[in-house]
Amino acid sequence: MADHQRIHPDPIQPTPDLESQHKPTVPLVPRGSSRSENGHPTEPNAPFQRTIPVQYSKPPKRKNWCGRCLCCTLCVLLTLVIIIGALAAIVYFGFDPKLPKYSVDGMTITQFNLNNDNSLSAQFNVNITARNPNTKIGISYEGGSKLTVIYMGTVLCEGSWPKFYQGHRNTTVLNVPLTGQTRDASGLLTSLQAQQQTGTVPLILRAKVPVRIKLGKLKLPKWKPLVRCRVNVNTLSADNVIRIRDSSCSFKFRL
């Protein structure tokens, strides 16, 4: 009889716990990261990127117009000073300029009387000598001049300086007629008569004459000098000989 094989059933294995099956034995580490010594995952290495510094645009500067204008003005003034200085040096060293000289040499009175309306009428003839001592500079006396005779601040008579050209080293004698009329002159005449008793009557002769200076062939722009003469005479009477005791004249340039 065939041996009967005994089939033994497999022992039943205990069913494993699902929770323990899915419980990781080691900490989960994300892919691409590494593990630190403490068991914590580290972040993956980021690719190297070059840092570009951020540049902030500066606000536009305000234009300092006042400063620029002041700078330009100073430059122009400095240039003008240099040019004028250079021209003055050329004139001084190249032409050796000297001021003209004037003197009052004679005076005659054809009329000097008090009228019925208390006004004073006067007519003078004044002899003036003008000297140009320059050897390279000429003087051209232009029109529009005015010559006055003054006593104690009151204008007695007026006239015009003659228009002419005075060359180098030239002396010219001028005879200038002057006429005038002064209102309410009774007090002035009384003062003048008292002054004549002293033997000296002070007068001021003032001339404003436009001139042009000629340097060689070059004529400079018109200037307006002032000639002022202090003249002391013995008397102011018509048909009398007027003697000039002393006189002195000054010459000043004005632009």
Disulfide bonds with the S-S distance in Angstrom:
Cys229-Cys249 2.01
